[in-house]
Amino acid sequence: MNKILIPICLLLLSSLLLFSTTSKACDSYESAFPPPYPDSYPCMDYILSTYAFCCDEEFDNVCIERLREYCDENGNAPSQHKPNGNPDDDCWFDQCKIDGPRSQAMPHCPDICPAYETSLPPPGPNPPGAINGLIFEIVWYDGFCCQDEWDQLCYSLMDSLVISPFLCNDEDPSTADGCHPQLGCTHTPISSNSFVQVQLSAILEGPYDYASNRMNTDLREKGLLPLSHPFNEAPWNYNGSESVGSMNDFPNDMVDWVLVEIRDAVDRNIILSQKAAILLSDGSIVSHDGSVTDGIAISGVGANSNYNIVVASRNHLDIVTPVPVFLSNIEVYDFSTDLGQALSTGSDPSMADILDFNYALYAGDMDGDGTLISIDYSDYYLVESASVSGYYKSDLNMDGQVTVADFNLYQPNAGILGASFIAR
């Protein structure tokens, strides 16, 4: 599954990886500075067997230099893979192949980056092309990382699918290619029954109860929840069959149905898979039928890759992860713990700030189009106002009726716009 990752990653990841990899072949994998990649990599196998210190104690800077000397085509003798055989050409980077690196030409060399003069500069020298490869590619394809500052998003690009097609492409259509900070290049077989399992948490502003620090379960207690998920209509048009036989099949602490979407790491407009699930009062999102004990299993996408995750509600503003999330097997992601857990694309915060430093989806998107505008009020709240004992989109606090309390939730949020790619 693993193949050799471009050696330039070592310069970056050696300072980031402070915990051991899964390999147990060497004592150094248990040290504070373990080898950055599994010993199944051809270059790693050579270094660990040739330089005992790198295996028996720790993988320090000396070991990194040895690895670069052995594997890095860019910084050493002229290579047969370079048309001109020029070892000083900084417009090349190493691509992973099963038998070692192959040098690839970059389309341009970037100018000196202003980001190196900020308080959060890119790692390595300026211009970044001098270190051959990963940083070079990120600053070239994402101007913000070069022009402004090297922030968390720029670091996330190092192991996202934005770069892995260049760095980790094994040219095998039956595998999903990824670039992981511990595993290096990953090539996961794609099967028809592939899935990822995720433990997600999110809070809805409307039903949140400040006294209990939980969401109310009035719809469940009053028997008003639909037995089938409500996302089989516009604008979601999700044709999944998630349903239960009776109200008793719902968990006692169920708040409402939600829709979870797995979206492409590069283009968030691309929905790869969807799953209707159950939101519990503590914010946990679980399977409708109890088939998964931890979170939900979403089929149609492979593990060991990066994805954007969307949580949608029928009357709250959708949220999406700010950067692609690496999903291996059972991953945990809690949107409610920090504003930075959801993407903000405008002047408004990404979520509503509620009690005890929790954050929640904005109440009021009654038509589910990703915006809080007048049509939510005119076409839903006014139409359903004074309705009782039902499952209404304008019932923002989810108590089974539409009252002024629901308007009071919508009114301060009016005008907030979600991310354009979520808008349906």
C-alpha positions, -999 to +999 in steps of 0.1 A: +000+000+000+028+024+008+053+037-016+081+062-012+071+098-005+091+126-020+121+132+002+115+169+005+086+161+028+112+150+054+124+186+059+088+196+068+075+166+086+105+159+108+095+190+128+058+182+128+058+145+137+063+142+174+046+108+178+056+074+165+043+057+134+027+023+134+058+004+125+076-014+153+107-026+134+130-001+150+133+013+185+135+048+170+099+045+160+091+047+197+113+078+203+104+115+204+118+119+169+108+088+150+115+081+113+089+100+093+078+070+071+073+033+076+102+010+072+085-007+042+096+023+020+126+013-001+147+043+010+137+039+047+147+002+046+181+011+032+188+039+057+176+020+088+197-011+078+228+010+069+229+035+097+221+016+129+218+048+150+188+059+130+170+027+138+182+020+174+179+054+189+162+083+170+159+096+135+177+129+139+189+155+114+219+133+104+195+105+094+174+129+074+205+141+055+214+105+048+179+098+035+180+129+012+214+119-001+202+084-010+167+093-024+166+129-035+172+132-072+168+169-071+197+178-049+224+153-062+239+140-094+223+147-127+193+125-133+182+106-164+147+118-157+157+155-162+160+166-198+191+187-192+204+167-163+209+199-142+211+191-105+208+228-096+175+233-114+149+243-087+119+239-110+117+201-103+101+181-076+102+144-067+071+122-074+065+090-055+070+057-074+072+022-061+108+019-070+119+053-059+114+090-068+110+104-102+116+141-109+088+161-124+090+196-139+070+224-124+054+248-149+069+280-134+093+291-107+076+315-082+090+349-073+103+356-038+073+353-014+062+382+008+049+357+033+085+351+044+085+385+059+054+379+081+051+365+116+040+331+101+065+325+073+066+294+052+092+268+064+125+267+044+144+293+024+131+320+002+124+316-026+108+282-018+120+266-050+154+262-035+141+233-013+126+214-043+091+203-042+064+204-016+066+240-004+074+251-039+042+235-051+019+249-024+031+285-027+027+283-065-008+268-065-021+287-035-012+323-037-024+331-002+003+310+014+029+330-005+014+364-005+000+367+031+011+342+057+017+305+062-013+296+083-031+264+093-047+261+059-013+261+042-001+234+065-032+213+058-024+215+021+007+194+027-013+163+032-044+170+012-055+158-022-047+192-035-011+181-038-013+143-036-021+138-073+013+153-080+032+137-051+015+103-046-001+093-079+006+056-085-013+058-118-035+030-108-072+038-112-082+011-088-066+029-058-074+062-039-042+081-036-034+102-005-005+119+013-005+115+050+019+131+075+027+098+092+021+072+065+035+092+036+019+082+003-011+059+007-028+040-021-060+025-008-078-001-030-112+012-041-140-014-038-177-012-045-186-015-008-160+011+005-170+033+034-157+056+061-169+057+097-171+091+114-180+103+149-195+137+143-209+162+167-229+194+160-254+216+179-285+234+165-290+269+179-328+266+179-335+237+202-304+244+224-314+246+261-291+269+281-301+254+314-292+218+306-265+226+280-282+202+257-308+204+229-344+196+237-361+164+225-397+177+223-403+164+188-394+129+199-413+131+232-445+144+214-442+118+186-439+144+159-408+131+141-413+115+107-403+079+105-384+085+072-357+112+068-370+146+054-343+153+029-359+135-001-373+168-014-359+200-028-333+215-022-316+184-009-331+158-033-315+129-014-330+096-023-317+075+005-340+051+023-331+058+059-362+051+080-375+033+111-406+012+117-421+031+146-414+061+169-402+036+195-373+028+172-359+063+177-334+069+205-351+086+235-327+116+232-332+122+195-336+159+185-341+156+147-328+142+114-297+156+099-280+151+065-242+144+064-224+148+032-188+138+022-175+162-004-144+163-026-112+176-009-104+200-038-138+210-052-164+213-023-192+215-049-187+178-056-209+157-033-193+122-031-217+106-007-246+114+016-262+099+047-293+108+067-286+103+104-300+111+138-289+141+160-289+134+197-294+160+224-257+161+233-248+169+197-237+133+187-247+122+152-256+085+150-269+059+127-307+057+123-308+019+127-281+013+153-260-006+128-229+014+138-221+017+174-197+047+170-210+075+148-222+067+113-208+047+083-209+065+050-206+042+019-193+051-015-161+067-004-128+051+005-108+054+037-073+070+040-082+100+020-091+137+026-126+149+024-147+180+033-176+172+056-210+190+055-237+187+082-271+199+070-304+206+089-338+212+075-341+246+091-306+256+102-277+269+081-254+242+068-218+240+080-187+225+064-152+217+076-127+246+070-101+223+055-102+187+042-103+161+070-082+129+067-106+100+072-090+067+078-113+044+098-132+059+128-125+096+129-139+121+155-148+156+145-168+180+168-180+212+151-193+227+183-160+232+201-146+262+182-156+287+155-126+274+135-142+240+132-165+253+104-157+274+074-166+310+074-167+327+040-179+361+048-179+388+075-202+367+098-188+340+121-192+305+109-216+295+137-236+311+165-218+316+198-239+299+225-233+293+262-202+276+277-181+283+246-201+261+224-210+270+188-241+260+169-256+261+134-275+293+128-313+289+132-335+301+104-326+286+070-362+273+066-359+265+028-325+249+031-309+270+004-278+280+024-290+316+030-310+334+057-330+358+037-365+372+035-380+342+017-374+321+048-397+345+067-423+352+040-427+317+026-424+296+058-427+315+090-457+336+079-474+307+063-469+283+093-472+309+121-495+298+149-493+261+138-493+236+166-485+199+171-466+193+139-432+189+122-427+224+107-397+239+090-403+272+107-404+255+141-368+266+148-368+257+185-383+223+176-410+222+203-437+212+178-453+246+173-446+278+155-447+309+177-430+342+182-401+323+199-392+309+165-393+344+150-370+356+177-345+330+167-347+339+130-347+377+133-311+383+146-297+358+120-315+374+090-290+383+063-264+357+071-252+338+041-236+304+040-208+292+018-218+296-019-209+260-027-233+247+000-262+268-013-286+245-030 
